[in-house]
Amino acid sequence: MISVDRKLTLSQFYEIIFNKQELEIEPDVLDTVEESHLFLRDFAQNKIIYGVNTGFGPMAQYRIRDEDRHQLQYNLIRSHAAGTGDLLPPIQVKAAMLTRLCNISKGKSGVHTSVINLLKELINREITPVIFAHGGVGASGDLVQLAHLALVLIGEGEVLFHGARRPTADVFAEQGLKPIEVVVREGLSLINGTSVMTGIGLVNYFYAKKLLAWSVWLSCAMNEIVKAHDDHYSITLNAVKLHRGQNEIAGRMRMHLEDSPLIKKREDDLYSGNNQEEIFKDKVQEYYSLRCVPQILGPVLETIEQVGRVLEDELNSVSDNPIISVEDKNVYHGGNFHGDYISLEMDKLKLAITRLTMLSERQLNYLMNTKINEILPPFVNMGKLGFNFGMQGAQFTATSTTAENQTLSTSMYVHSIPNNNDNQDIVSMGTNAAVLANKVLLNSFEVLAIQMISIAQAVDILSYQNFVSSKTKAVYDEVRRIVPAFSDDRPLYPVIQKVKEFLMR
């Protein structure tokens, strides 16, 4: 059980979303939310407060009569539940709900405590609202996507529960759940904010960390296969470049390869003075995709870490408007719902992960091309050359998927389009940025899965099973349980999917 108090850490978020840990709300959080709610209810009397007794957006100039205030909130939710396209996966929706719960639990939105309690129940019971990928421009936050969440909270719309898409009312009745109470501004408080882009962004962040770890593993295994020299990831060489990420990646490589008998030392075979060849049979220096791993993955590491810091800050922020301040006895209007922070970080993340994918594709090409590696049969083919095809077909998939990532890496952050009668005259497109970044990440797992299978084939061809490092061997054994060595031709798509799932777990 994880308690939601004043701050939720990234590790706690991971446990709830990925490991399905239940969450609980601390009593003082509910007290804070109730205090904010009661203050706003009283403060709003005889004052003009956006979204309480006014219309929304460019229609904020219209006063709403007291008797219409509750219906106003329902109208807002229903009218903005206008998403289209693919459904967001349940893990992303659950992450968005948890993010929204964190945001409004700060007591700055004026919502009724029923909102907090129902969100908690939906998260713990794995009931996820049907939310569509298309709709948000990320300026008043994720208005359209969050409206679909709010629609479920008022007992309408649809949910995904136990793998089935069903009417919310039916699932609520089965589960003994009641819709929220709309009292003051629950509708606006639920749809104003960056919770969907942040929730998806957090899922992306954790996937990116997994991808980086696997990229380091794959790069180390590649160096073992070619019996590379160890100086390119040495302390001395990397220390003269003052980038922390580069030195961290080099350190991870040293740890991975410390017990590998396949890695060579330059002083043993090139500095010994015993080599008198005119043309050297072995490479004096390895190809860049093997030798420059710390320099390539270093900035990827630092980018992922920066993304994590921004996301953790946004997770624990208040992305609403207006902001209720019980302390100041005031209500402040502004733009905390704007998603620029997330939009920029998602663009940076997908650029970095696309670069990581390009590294994997080049290392894969090295394995496939016997003229380059000079130690393996074409396409790591364990069958009869010319008759069997090895990983030839799978390489096409890796190359085309990498190319798609390159196209998807075009920035969303700079693609503002004014809308909402020009009330939203500059927008973040943060939700789109997060969705596209997620596509890049999932693509990357596919490319790395193909490289992983190819490396396993290469290890077997060279009979290195008992010579690779202990860290390489442990994963090699797991992969071989998923896809045993093969020499005959067979459809590869099932095992690629299984290895992808293994990498993502």
NUTISE-107508 format. One record per residue (C-alpha): residue in one letter; z, y, x. Coordinates in steps of 0.2 Angstrom, whole numbers. Layout:
<pt res="A" w="Z" v="Y" u="X"/>
...
// end
This chain:
<pt res="M" w="0" v="0" u="0"/>
<pt res="I" w="-5" v="17" u="7"/>
<pt res="S" w="3" v="33" u="0"/>
<pt res="V" w="-7" v="48" u="-3"/>
<pt res="D" w="5" v="63" u="3"/>
<pt res="R" w="0" v="79" u="11"/>
<pt res="K" w="-14" v="72" u="23"/>
<pt res="L" w="-24" v="56" u="23"/>
<pt res="T" w="-30" v="50" u="40"/>
<pt res="L" w="-46" v="42" u="45"/>
<pt res="S" w="-38" v="26" u="48"/>
<pt res="Q" w="-29" v="26" u="31"/>
<pt res="F" w="-46" v="31" u="23"/>
<pt res="Y" w="-54" v="16" u="31"/>
<pt res="E" w="-41" v="4" u="25"/>
<pt res="I" w="-43" v="9" u="7"/>
<pt res="I" w="-62" v="10" u="7"/>
<pt res="F" w="-67" v="-5" u="18"/>
<pt res="N" w="-51" v="-16" u="17"/>
<pt res="K" w="-47" v="-13" u="-1"/>
<pt res="Q" w="-29" v="-8" u="2"/>
<pt res="E" w="-21" v="-1" u="-13"/>
<pt res="L" w="-15" v="17" u="-14"/>
<pt res="E" w="0" v="25" u="-21"/>
<pt res="I" w="4" v="44" u="-26"/>
<pt res="E" w="20" v="51" u="-19"/>
<pt res="P" w="31" v="59" u="-33"/>
<pt res="D" w="31" v="76" u="-24"/>
<pt res="V" w="12" v="76" u="-25"/>
<pt res="L" w="12" v="74" u="-43"/>
<pt res="D" w="26" v="88" u="-44"/>
<pt res="T" w="15" v="100" u="-34"/>
<pt res="V" w="0" v="96" u="-45"/>
<pt res="E" w="10" v="99" u="-61"/>
<pt res="E" w="17" v="115" u="-54"/>
<pt res="S" w="0" v="121" u="-51"/>
<pt res="H" w="-6" v="116" u="-68"/>
<pt res="L" w="8" v="125" u="-77"/>
<pt res="F" w="6" v="140" u="-67"/>
<pt res="L" w="-13" v="142" u="-71"/>
<pt res="R" w="-10" v="138" u="-89"/>
<pt res="D" w="2" v="153" u="-90"/>
<pt res="F" w="-7" v="164" u="-78"/>
<pt res="A" w="-23" v="163" u="-87"/>
<pt res="Q" w="-17" v="172" u="-103"/>
<pt res="N" w="-25" v="189" u="-105"/>
<pt res="K" w="-34" v="188" u="-88"/>
<pt res="I" w="-53" v="184" u="-84"/>
<pt res="I" w="-53" v="169" u="-73"/>
<pt res="Y" w="-70" v="160" u="-69"/>
<pt res="G" w="-72" v="143" u="-78"/>
<pt res="V" w="-56" v="146" u="-88"/>
<pt res="N" w="-62" v="159" u="-101"/>
<pt res="T" w="-79" v="162" u="-94"/>
<pt res="G" w="-96" v="153" u="-93"/>
<pt res="F" w="-102" v="146" u="-77"/>
<pt res="G" w="-114" v="151" u="-63"/>
<pt res="P" w="-125" v="165" u="-69"/>
<pt res="M" w="-118" v="164" u="-86"/>
<pt res="A" w="-101" v="169" u="-80"/>
<pt res="Q" w="-103" v="186" u="-88"/>
<pt res="Y" w="-100" v="178" u="-105"/>
<pt res="R" w="-82" v="177" u="-112"/>
<pt res="I" w="-77" v="161" u="-119"/>
<pt res="R" w="-65" v="162" u="-135"/>
<pt res="D" w="-48" v="154" u="-134"/>
<pt res="E" w="-53" v="141" u="-147"/>
<pt res="D" w="-68" v="135" u="-137"/>
<pt res="R" w="-60" v="133" u="-120"/>
<pt res="H" w="-57" v="114" u="-121"/>
<pt res="Q" w="-75" v="111" u="-127"/>
<pt res="L" w="-82" v="122" u="-113"/>
<pt res="Q" w="-75" v="109" u="-100"/>
<pt res="Y" w="-83" v="95" u="-110"/>
<pt res="N" w="-99" v="104" u="-111"/>
<pt res="L" w="-99" v="107" u="-93"/>
<pt res="I" w="-97" v="89" u="-88"/>
<pt res="R" w="-109" v="82" u="-101"/>
<pt res="S" w="-123" v="95" u="-97"/>
<pt res="H" w="-122" v="92" u="-78"/>
<pt res="A" w="-122" v="73" u="-79"/>
<pt res="A" w="-141" v="74" u="-75"/>
<pt res="G" w="-143" v="63" u="-60"/>
<pt res="T" w="-158" v="52" u="-56"/>
<pt res="G" w="-164" v="40" u="-43"/>
<pt res="D" w="-155" v="25" u="-35"/>
<pt res="L" w="-137" v="22" u="-39"/>
<pt res="L" w="-125" v="26" u="-25"/>
<pt res="P" w="-117" v="10" u="-19"/>
<pt res="P" w="-99" v="7" u="-25"/>
<pt res="I" w="-92" v="9" u="-7"/>
<pt res="Q" w="-99" v="27" u="-7"/>
<pt res="V" w="-93" v="31" u="-25"/>
<pt res="K" w="-76" v="24" u="-21"/>
<pt res="A" w="-75" v="35" u="-5"/>
<pt res="A" w="-80" v="50" u="-16"/>
<pt res="M" w="-66" v="47" u="-28"/>
<pt res="L" w="-54" v="45" u="-14"/>
<pt res="T" w="-60" v="61" u="-7"/>
<pt res="R" w="-59" v="70" u="-24"/>
<pt res="L" w="-41" v="63" u="-26"/>
<pt res="C" w="-36" v="70" u="-9"/>
<pt res="N" w="-44" v="87" u="-13"/>
<pt res="I" w="-36" v="90" u="-30"/>
<pt res="S" w="-19" v="83" u="-25"/>
<pt res="K" w="-16" v="99" u="-14"/>
<pt res="G" w="-11" v="108" u="-30"/>
<pt res="K" w="-24" v="121" u="-28"/>
<pt res="S" w="-35" v="116" u="-43"/>
<pt res="G" w="-24" v="118" u="-58"/>
<pt res="V" w="-28" v="100" u="-65"/>
<pt res="H" w="-17" v="90" u="-76"/>
<pt res="T" w="-8" v="75" u="-68"/>
<pt res="S" w="-18" v="63" u="-78"/>
<pt res="V" w="-33" v="66" u="-67"/>
<pt res="I" w="-23" v="61" u="-52"/>
<pt res="N" w="-16" v="45" u="-60"/>
<pt res="L" w="-33" v="39" u="-67"/>
<pt res="L" w="-42" v="42" u="-51"/>
<pt res="K" w="-29" v="31" u="-43"/>
<pt res="E" w="-31" v="17" u="-55"/>
<pt res="L" w="-50" v="17" u="-54"/>
<pt res="I" w="-49" v="16" u="-35"/>
<pt res="N" w="-36" v="2" u="-35"/>
<pt res="R" w="-45" v="-8" u="-48"/>
<pt res="E" w="-63" v="-6" u="-40"/>
<pt res="I" w="-70" v="3" u="-55"/>
<pt res="T" w="-84" v="14" u="-49"/>
<pt res="P" w="-93" v="27" u="-60"/>
<pt res="V" w="-112" v="26" u="-61"/>
<pt res="I" w="-118" v="40" u="-50"/>
<pt res="F" w="-136" v="44" u="-45"/>
<pt res="A" w="-142" v="49" u="-27"/>
<pt res="H" w="-152" v="63" u="-34"/>
<pt res="G" w="-145" v="79" u="-41"/>
<pt res="G" w="-134" v="89" u="-29"/>
<pt res="V" w="-139" v="104" u="-19"/>
<pt res="G" w="-122" v="105" u="-11"/>
<pt res="A" w="-118" v="123" u="-14"/>
<pt res="S" w="-106" v="123" u="-29"/>
<pt res="G" w="-103" v="106" u="-21"/>
<pt res="D" w="-109" v="90" u="-28"/>
<pt res="L" w="-110" v="97" u="-46"/>
<pt res="V" w="-122" v="84" u="-53"/>
<pt res="Q" w="-115" v="68" u="-44"/>
<pt res="L" w="-97" v="74" u="-48"/>
<pt res="A" w="-101" v="77" u="-66"/>
<pt res="H" w="-105" v="58" u="-67"/>
<pt res="L" w="-88" v="55" u="-60"/>
<pt res="A" w="-80" v="67" u="-72"/>
<pt res="L" w="-90" v="59" u="-87"/>
<pt res="V" w="-81" v="43" u="-83"/>
<pt res="L" w="-64" v="51" u="-82"/>
<pt res="I" w="-66" v="58" u="-100"/>
<pt res="G" w="-70" v="40" u="-105"/>
<pt res="E" w="-89" v="42" u="-106"/>
<pt res="G" w="-104" v="37" u="-96"/>
<pt res="E" w="-105" v="20" u="-87"/>
<pt res="V" w="-96" v="11" u="-73"/>
<pt res="L" w="-99" v="-3" u="-61"/>
<pt res="F" w="-86" v="-16" u="-63"/>
<pt res="H" w="-86" v="-34" u="-56"/>
<pt res="G" w="-104" v="-32" u="-51"/>
<pt res="A" w="-110" v="-27" u="-69"/>
<pt res="R" w="-115" v="-10" u="-76"/>
<pt res="R" w="-106" v="-7" u="-92"/>
<pt res="P" w="-100" v="7" u="-104"/>
<pt res="T" w="-85" v="16" u="-98"/>
<pt res="A" w="-76" v="15" u="-115"/>
<pt res="D" w="-78" v="-4" u="-115"/>
<pt res="V" w="-70" v="-6" u="-97"/>
<pt res="F" w="-56" v="6" u="-101"/>
<pt res="A" w="-52" v="-3" u="-117"/>
<pt res="E" w="-51" v="-20" u="-107"/>
<pt res="Q" w="-41" v="-12" u="-93"/>
<pt res="G" w="-29" v="-2" u="-104"/>
<pt res="L" w="-34" v="14" u="-97"/>
<pt res="K" w="-35" v="31" u="-106"/>
<pt res="P" w="-46" v="46" u="-102"/>
<pt res="I" w="-39" v="61" u="-94"/>
<pt res="E" w="-32" v="76" u="-104"/>
<pt res="V" w="-43" v="92" u="-103"/>
<pt res="V" w="-31" v="106" u="-104"/>
<pt res="V" w="-36" v="121" u="-94"/>
<pt res="R" w="-51" v="119" u="-82"/>
<pt res="E" w="-51" v="100" u="-78"/>
<pt res="G" w="-70" v="99" u="-80"/>
<pt res="L" w="-74" v="113" u="-67"/>
<pt res="S" w="-60" v="106" u="-55"/>
<pt res="L" w="-68" v="89" u="-55"/>
<pt res="I" w="-86" v="94" u="-52"/>
<pt res="N" w="-84" v="109" u="-40"/>
<pt res="G" w="-82" v="103" u="-22"/>
<pt res="T" w="-89" v="93" u="-8"/>
<pt res="S" w="-81" v="76" u="-12"/>
<pt res="V" w="-97" v="65" u="-14"/>
<pt res="M" w="-106" v="72" u="2"/>
<pt res="T" w="-89" v="70" u="11"/>
<pt res="G" w="-86" v="52" u="4"/>
<pt res="I" w="-103" v="47" u="9"/>
<pt res="G" w="-101" v="56" u="26"/>
<pt res="L" w="-85" v="46" u="29"/>
<pt res="V" w="-94" v="29" u="26"/>
<pt res="N" w="-107" v="35" u="37"/>
<pt res="Y" w="-95" v="40" u="51"/>
<pt res="F" w="-87" v="22" u="51"/>
<pt res="Y" w="-104" v="14" u="51"/>
<pt res="A" w="-109" v="25" u="66"/>
<pt res="K" w="-94" v="20" u="76"/>
<pt res="K" w="-99" v="1" u="73"/>
<pt res="L" w="-117" v="5" u="78"/>
<pt res="L" w="-111" v="13" u="94"/>
<pt res="A" w="-100" v="-1" u="99"/>
<pt res="W" w="-114" v="-14" u="96"/>
<pt res="S" w="-126" v="-3" u="105"/>
<pt res="V" w="-115" v="-4" u="120"/>
<pt res="W" w="-113" v="-22" u="118"/>
<pt res="L" w="-132" v="-25" u="117"/>
<pt res="S" w="-135" v="-14" u="132"/>
<pt res="C" w="-122" v="-23" u="143"/>
<pt res="A" w="-130" v="-40" u="138"/>
<pt res="M" w="-147" v="-33" u="143"/>
<pt res="N" w="-141" v="-28" u="160"/>
<pt res="E" w="-134" v="-46" u="162"/>
<pt res="I" w="-151" v="-54" u="157"/>
<pt res="V" w="-160" v="-44" u="170"/>
<pt res="K" w="-146" v="-46" u="183"/>
<pt res="A" w="-145" v="-27" u="185"/>
<pt res="H" w="-135" v="-18" u="198"/>
<pt res="D" w="-118" v="-11" u="194"/>
<pt res="D" w="-119" v="7" u="201"/>
<pt res="H" w="-127" v="15" u="186"/>
<pt res="Y" w="-111" v="13" u="176"/>
<pt res="S" w="-99" v="15" u="191"/>
<pt res="I" w="-85" v="28" u="191"/>
<pt res="T" w="-92" v="37" u="206"/>
<pt res="L" w="-109" v="40" u="199"/>
<pt res="N" w="-104" v="45" u="182"/>
<pt res="A" w="-89" v="56" u="188"/>
<pt res="V" w="-101" v="69" u="195"/>
<pt res="K" w="-108" v="72" u="178"/>
<pt res="L" w="-94" v="81" u="169"/>
<pt res="H" w="-98" v="75" u="151"/>
<pt res="R" w="-83" v="65" u="144"/>
<pt res="G" w="-94" v="54" u="132"/>
<pt res="Q" w="-105" v="48" u="147"/>
<pt res="N" w="-90" v="43" u="157"/>
<pt res="E" w="-82" v="35" u="142"/>
<pt res="I" w="-98" v="24" u="139"/>
<pt res="A" w="-99" v="20" u="157"/>
<pt res="G" w="-80" v="14" u="156"/>
<pt res="R" w="-84" v="3" u="141"/>
<pt res="M" w="-98" v="-5" u="151"/>
<pt res="R" w="-87" v="-8" u="166"/>
<pt res="M" w="-74" v="-16" u="155"/>
<pt res="H" w="-87" v="-27" u="146"/>
<pt res="L" w="-96" v="-33" u="162"/>
<pt res="E" w="-81" v="-34" u="174"/>
<pt res="D" w="-81" v="-53" u="174"/>
<pt res="S" w="-100" v="-56" u="173"/>
<pt res="P" w="-107" v="-66" u="188"/>
<pt res="L" w="-125" v="-60" u="183"/>
<pt res="I" w="-122" v="-42" u="188"/>
<pt res="K" w="-127" v="-38" u="206"/>
<pt res="K" w="-120" v="-26" u="219"/>
<pt res="R" w="-133" v="-15" u="228"/>
<pt res="E" w="-123" v="-17" u="244"/>
<pt res="D" w="-126" v="-36" u="244"/>
<pt res="D" w="-144" v="-37" u="242"/>
<pt res="L" w="-152" v="-20" u="246"/>
<pt res="Y" w="-139" v="-12" u="258"/>
<pt res="S" w="-136" v="-27" u="269"/>
<pt res="G" w="-151" v="-25" u="281"/>
<pt res="N" w="-156" v="-43" u="278"/>
<pt res="N" w="-171" v="-38" u="266"/>
<pt res="Q" w="-187" v="-36" u="276"/>
<pt res="E" w="-200" v="-38" u="262"/>
<pt res="E" w="-214" v="-25" u="262"/>
<pt res="I" w="-215" v="-26" u="243"/>
<pt res="F" w="-199" v="-30" u="234"/>
<pt res="K" w="-199" v="-44" u="221"/>
<pt res="D" w="-184" v="-37" u="212"/>
<pt res="K" w="-183" v="-20" u="204"/>
<pt res="V" w="-175" v="-7" u="216"/>
<pt res="Q" w="-170" v="2" u="200"/>
<pt res="E" w="-169" v="-4" u="182"/>
<pt res="Y" w="-179" v="4" u="168"/>
<pt res="Y" w="-172" v="19" u="160"/>
<pt res="S" w="-167" v="10" u="144"/>
<pt res="L" w="-155" v="-1" u="155"/>
<pt res="R" w="-150" v="12" u="168"/>
<pt res="C" w="-147" v="27" u="158"/>
<pt res="V" w="-136" v="20" u="144"/>
<pt res="P" w="-121" v="31" u="148"/>
<pt res="Q" w="-132" v="47" u="148"/>
<pt res="I" w="-140" v="42" u="132"/>
<pt res="L" w="-125" v="35" u="122"/>
<pt res="G" w="-113" v="48" u="129"/>
<pt res="P" w="-119" v="62" u="118"/>
<pt res="V" w="-120" v="50" u="103"/>
<pt res="L" w="-102" v="46" u="106"/>
<pt res="E" w="-97" v="64" u="107"/>
<pt res="T" w="-107" v="68" u="91"/>
<pt res="I" w="-99" v="54" u="81"/>
<pt res="E" w="-82" v="60" u="86"/>
<pt res="Q" w="-86" v="78" u="81"/>
<pt res="V" w="-92" v="72" u="64"/>
<pt res="G" w="-76" v="62" u="62"/>
<pt res="R" w="-66" v="78" u="65"/>
<pt res="V" w="-75" v="88" u="53"/>
<pt res="L" w="-75" v="75" u="40"/>
<pt res="E" w="-56" v="73" u="41"/>
<pt res="D" w="-54" v="91" u="40"/>
<pt res="E" w="-65" v="92" u="24"/>
<pt res="L" w="-56" v="76" u="17"/>
<pt res="N" w="-39" v="85" u="18"/>
<pt res="S" w="-46" v="102" u="12"/>
<pt res="V" w="-48" v="110" u="-5"/>
<pt res="S" w="-66" v="112" u="-9"/>
<pt res="D" w="-64" v="120" u="-26"/>
<pt res="N" w="-67" v="137" u="-34"/>
<pt res="P" w="-57" v="147" u="-39"/>
<pt res="I" w="-41" v="142" u="-29"/>
<pt res="I" w="-24" v="142" u="-37"/>
<pt res="S" w="-10" v="149" u="-27"/>
<pt res="V" w="7" v="146" u="-34"/>
<pt res="E" w="15" v="154" u="-19"/>
<pt res="D" w="5" v="170" u="-21"/>
<pt res="K" w="6" v="169" u="-40"/>
<pt res="N" w="-13" v="173" u="-39"/>
<pt res="V" w="-30" v="165" u="-42"/>
<pt res="Y" w="-43" v="168" u="-28"/>
<pt res="H" w="-62" v="167" u="-31"/>
<pt res="G" w="-74" v="162" u="-17"/>
<pt res="G" w="-85" v="148" u="-10"/>
<pt res="N" w="-74" v="133" u="-3"/>
<pt res="F" w="-86" v="122" u="-13"/>
<pt res="H" w="-100" v="126" u="-1"/>
<pt res="G" w="-106" v="110" u="9"/>
<pt res="D" w="-113" v="118" u="25"/>
<pt res="Y" w="-100" v="109" u="37"/>
<pt res="I" w="-105" v="92" u="30"/>
<pt res="S" w="-123" v="95" u="29"/>
<pt res="L" w="-124" v="100" u="48"/>
<pt res="E" w="-114" v="86" u="53"/>
<pt res="M" w="-124" v="73" u="44"/>
<pt res="D" w="-140" v="80" u="51"/>
<pt res="K" w="-132" v="79" u="69"/>
<pt res="L" w="-126" v="61" u="65"/>
<pt res="K" w="-143" v="55" u="59"/>
<pt res="L" w="-151" v="62" u="75"/>
<pt res="A" w="-139" v="54" u="86"/>
<pt res="I" w="-140" v="37" u="77"/>
<pt res="T" w="-159" v="38" u="77"/>
<pt res="R" w="-158" v="41" u="96"/>
<pt res="L" w="-147" v="25" u="97"/>
<pt res="T" w="-160" v="16" u="87"/>
<pt res="M" w="-174" v="21" u="99"/>
<pt res="L" w="-164" v="15" u="113"/>
<pt res="S" w="-162" v="-2" u="105"/>
<pt res="E" w="-181" v="-3" u="101"/>
<pt res="R" w="-185" v="1" u="119"/>
<pt res="Q" w="-173" v="-12" u="125"/>
<pt res="L" w="-181" v="-25" u="113"/>
<pt res="N" w="-198" v="-20" u="119"/>
<pt res="Y" w="-192" v="-24" u="137"/>
<pt res="L" w="-187" v="-42" u="131"/>
<pt res="M" w="-203" v="-44" u="121"/>
<pt res="N" w="-215" v="-39" u="135"/>
<pt res="T" w="-216" v="-52" u="149"/>
<pt res="K" w="-227" v="-40" u="160"/>
<pt res="I" w="-212" v="-29" u="160"/>
<pt res="N" w="-197" v="-40" u="162"/>
<pt res="E" w="-206" v="-54" u="172"/>
<pt res="I" w="-193" v="-67" u="168"/>
<pt res="L" w="-195" v="-71" u="150"/>
<pt res="P" w="-210" v="-78" u="139"/>
<pt res="P" w="-218" v="-66" u="127"/>
<pt res="F" w="-208" v="-62" u="112"/>
<pt res="V" w="-194" v="-73" u="119"/>
<pt res="N" w="-204" v="-87" u="112"/>
<pt res="M" w="-195" v="-104" u="114"/>
<pt res="G" w="-209" v="-114" u="107"/>
<pt res="K" w="-227" v="-117" u="113"/>
<pt res="L" w="-236" v="-101" u="119"/>
<pt res="G" w="-251" v="-97" u="108"/>
<pt res="F" w="-245" v="-109" u="95"/>
<pt res="N" w="-228" v="-102" u="91"/>
<pt res="F" w="-223" v="-84" u="89"/>
<pt res="G" w="-205" v="-81" u="93"/>
<pt res="M" w="-199" v="-64" u="88"/>
<pt res="Q" w="-216" v="-56" u="88"/>
<pt res="G" w="-216" v="-53" u="69"/>
<pt res="A" w="-198" v="-46" u="69"/>
<pt res="Q" w="-203" v="-33" u="83"/>
<pt res="F" w="-215" v="-25" u="71"/>
<pt res="T" w="-201" v="-23" u="59"/>
<pt res="A" w="-190" v="-15" u="72"/>
<pt res="T" w="-203" v="-3" u="77"/>
<pt res="S" w="-208" v="2" u="60"/>
<pt res="T" w="-190" v="4" u="55"/>
<pt res="T" w="-186" v="15" u="70"/>
<pt res="A" w="-202" v="26" u="66"/>
<pt res="E" w="-194" v="28" u="48"/>
<pt res="N" w="-178" v="34" u="56"/>
<pt res="Q" w="-187" v="47" u="66"/>
<pt res="T" w="-195" v="54" u="51"/>
<pt res="L" w="-179" v="54" u="41"/>
<pt res="S" w="-171" v="64" u="55"/>
<pt res="T" w="-179" v="80" u="49"/>
<pt res="S" w="-165" v="92" u="45"/>
<pt res="M" w="-159" v="95" u="27"/>
<pt res="Y" w="-147" v="109" u="33"/>
<pt res="V" w="-161" v="121" u="35"/>
<pt res="H" w="-170" v="117" u="19"/>
<pt res="S" w="-161" v="128" u="7"/>
<pt res="I" w="-170" v="132" u="-10"/>
<pt res="P" w="-162" v="145" u="-21"/>
<pt res="N" w="-159" v="139" u="-39"/>
<pt res="N" w="-147" v="142" u="-53"/>
<pt res="N" w="-156" v="158" u="-58"/>
<pt res="D" w="-154" v="163" u="-40"/>
<pt res="N" w="-135" v="163" u="-42"/>
<pt res="Q" w="-135" v="149" u="-29"/>
<pt res="D" w="-147" v="159" u="-17"/>
<pt res="I" w="-142" v="148" u="-2"/>
<pt res="V" w="-137" v="130" u="-3"/>
<pt res="S" w="-132" v="117" u="9"/>
<pt res="M" w="-141" v="101" u="3"/>
<pt res="G" w="-126" v="92" u="10"/>
<pt res="T" w="-127" v="78" u="-2"/>
<pt res="N" w="-145" v="74" u="2"/>
<pt res="A" w="-141" v="75" u="20"/>
<pt res="A" w="-127" v="62" u="18"/>
<pt res="V" w="-138" v="51" u="8"/>
<pt res="L" w="-152" v="52" u="21"/>
<pt res="A" w="-140" v="49" u="35"/>
<pt res="N" w="-134" v="33" u="27"/>
<pt res="K" w="-152" v="27" u="26"/>
<pt res="V" w="-154" v="30" u="44"/>
<pt res="L" w="-138" v="20" u="48"/>
<pt res="L" w="-143" v="5" u="37"/>
<pt res="N" w="-160" v="5" u="45"/>
<pt res="S" w="-151" v="5" u="62"/>
<pt res="F" w="-141" v="-10" u="58"/>
<pt res="E" w="-158" v="-19" u="55"/>
<pt res="V" w="-165" v="-14" u="71"/>
<pt res="L" w="-150" v="-19" u="81"/>
<pt res="A" w="-149" v="-36" u="72"/>
<pt res="I" w="-167" v="-40" u="78"/>
<pt res="Q" w="-162" v="-35" u="95"/>
<pt res="M" w="-146" v="-46" u="94"/>
<pt res="I" w="-156" v="-62" u="89"/>
<pt res="S" w="-168" v="-58" u="103"/>
<pt res="I" w="-155" v="-57" u="116"/>
<pt res="A" w="-147" v="-73" u="110"/>
<pt res="Q" w="-164" v="-81" u="112"/>
<pt res="A" w="-166" v="-74" u="130"/>
<pt res="V" w="-149" v="-80" u="135"/>
<pt res="D" w="-154" v="-98" u="130"/>
<pt res="I" w="-171" v="-97" u="138"/>
<pt res="L" w="-163" v="-92" u="155"/>
<pt res="S" w="-149" v="-104" u="152"/>
<pt res="Y" w="-136" v="-90" u="155"/>
<pt res="Q" w="-124" v="-96" u="141"/>
<pt res="N" w="-110" v="-100" u="153"/>
<pt res="F" w="-114" v="-86" u="165"/>
<pt res="V" w="-113" v="-70" u="154"/>
<pt res="S" w="-97" v="-60" u="153"/>
<pt res="S" w="-83" v="-66" u="142"/>
<pt res="K" w="-87" v="-52" u="130"/>
<pt res="T" w="-105" v="-56" u="129"/>
<pt res="K" w="-101" v="-75" u="127"/>
<pt res="A" w="-89" v="-72" u="112"/>
<pt res="V" w="-102" v="-63" u="102"/>
<pt res="Y" w="-116" v="-74" u="107"/>
<pt res="D" w="-106" v="-89" u="100"/>
<pt res="E" w="-104" v="-80" u="84"/>
<pt res="V" w="-122" v="-75" u="82"/>
<pt res="R" w="-127" v="-93" u="86"/>
<pt res="R" w="-117" v="-99" u="72"/>
<pt res="I" w="-127" v="-88" u="61"/>
<pt res="V" w="-144" v="-92" u="68"/>
<pt res="P" w="-145" v="-107" u="80"/>
<pt res="A" w="-158" v="-106" u="94"/>
<pt res="F" w="-176" v="-109" u="87"/>
<pt res="S" w="-192" v="-114" u="94"/>
<pt res="D" w="-202" v="-117" u="78"/>
<pt res="D" w="-209" v="-104" u="67"/>
<pt res="R" w="-199" v="-100" u="51"/>
<pt res="P" w="-196" v="-85" u="40"/>
<pt res="L" w="-184" v="-73" u="49"/>
<pt res="Y" w="-179" v="-61" u="35"/>
<pt res="P" w="-164" v="-72" u="30"/>
<pt res="V" w="-156" v="-73" u="47"/>
<pt res="I" w="-160" v="-55" u="51"/>
<pt res="Q" w="-150" v="-50" u="35"/>
<pt res="K" w="-136" v="-61" u="39"/>
<pt res="V" w="-135" v="-54" u="57"/>
<pt res="K" w="-136" v="-36" u="49"/>
<pt res="E" w="-121" v="-41" u="38"/>
<pt res="F" w="-112" v="-48" u="53"/>
<pt res="L" w="-114" v="-31" u="63"/>
<pt res="M" w="-108" v="-21" u="48"/>
<pt res="R" w="-93" v="-30" u="44"/>
// end
